[in-house]
Amino acid sequence: MKEIKEKSLRIRDLYHRLEELHHGSKWTVEEDALAFLTDAAIVGRLTMDNQGRWPSNKSDELTYKIGESIWWLVILADRMNLDIEKCIELFLEDKLKKMDNK
């Protein structure tokens, strides 16, 4: 996970440079969140294609878009001073505890 975070932050820094070059400023956290939501929606559409529920010729993009969505979550957690590993662990432990008790 450490290597994923390091690579993710490096890529985001490179994007920030492009944003400053083209727009005069880095994207805000809110803009990053919107970009994540856009990619997450594309994952939904590509999943429908993968399952034969929506015609598309882009199902080969599903793997990439899932990776990109995870990348965005790593970035969003970092920008909001959250530890992505702790976020995942908290969710998994809480969900297992709740589901095991049902």
JOBEL-V512423 format. One record per pair of residues at least 24 apart in sequence whose ideal C-beta (glycine too) atoms are under 6 Angstrom apart, sorted by sequence separation. I is the first residue (numbers start at 1). GAP is how many residues later the second one is. If there is no record, write none. Layout:
BEGIN
i: <I | I>
gap: <GAP | GAP>
END
This chain:
BEGIN
i: <39 | 43 | 39 | 40 | 39 | 36 | 32 | 29 | 8 | 12 | 8 | 8 | 5 | 1>
gap: <26 | 26 | 29 | 29 | 30 | 36 | 44 | 50 | 63 | 63 | 66 | 67 | 69 | 84>
END
